[in-house]
Amino acid sequence: MNQISPEIVTIGAGNARIKCVTPQRVEYFDETGQQCFVDLKECARNRVKDVQSWRVEDGARERDFRLVAKCSFQDDSPCFEFMNNRDTRFEFDSLEGAQTLKSLLAKARWLVLSAF
C-alpha cells in the first residue's frame, strides 16, 4: 500500500496564511499564494471511518464525530494535522497562531485532539 506524503503548509512562510474558518472548511493560502481549503466535513467523515474500525459494542460518543484534527503545542513548532484525504499539516512559527486556529475551529463547533 502506498502512503501519500502529507501536504505541509508552513503558516507565516512566504504567502501562507489562514484566510478564514467556517463550519464547512478552513480556507488558506499556501506558500505560493494559491488559495486552498481543508474540507472539515471530509475530516469528520474520515474520523467516523476510523472510529468504526475500532469501536466496541457500546459505540463511540457523539463528540468523536466532531473531531477533525490533531494538534501539538509541546515543541518549538506547533502544528495541526487534519484528517482529510490529503493529510494536510499546518506548521506554525508561533504558539499564538496555533492557539488562534484551535479557537476558530471551536467556534465553528469542531474538536481538535491535543496530542503527540
Phi, psi and omega in degrees: 000129180276131177265123178282137178293142178293153173275116182253126179238120178266101182295127182102346178267133182058232180263007185291124177198158177272127180276308180195163175236125177239173176298341181264328187197166171253116178264137182208165172252135177279184184300332181272356180094003178286132179283132182222176174206157171252123179279107184290330176291325174297318178301315181295319178299318178296323177295319179300315178301318180296314180297317181296334180284341182234352186293152181262178185307325183286353174082169180267155177284152180304323182298335178299335184269002175253005180278123185239348184202162171246147178224157176228128177244013192269342183243194184285347179230088179301148183210162174235135173245112180278153183264036178272175183295333180273356183051052182295133179236123173263126174249139184241149176269356178217152177295325181303315180298317180293318179294324177297316178298318179299318178295318180295321177294322178296319177298329178275006175074030175250154180252150177233133178272116176279112187204187178040000000 
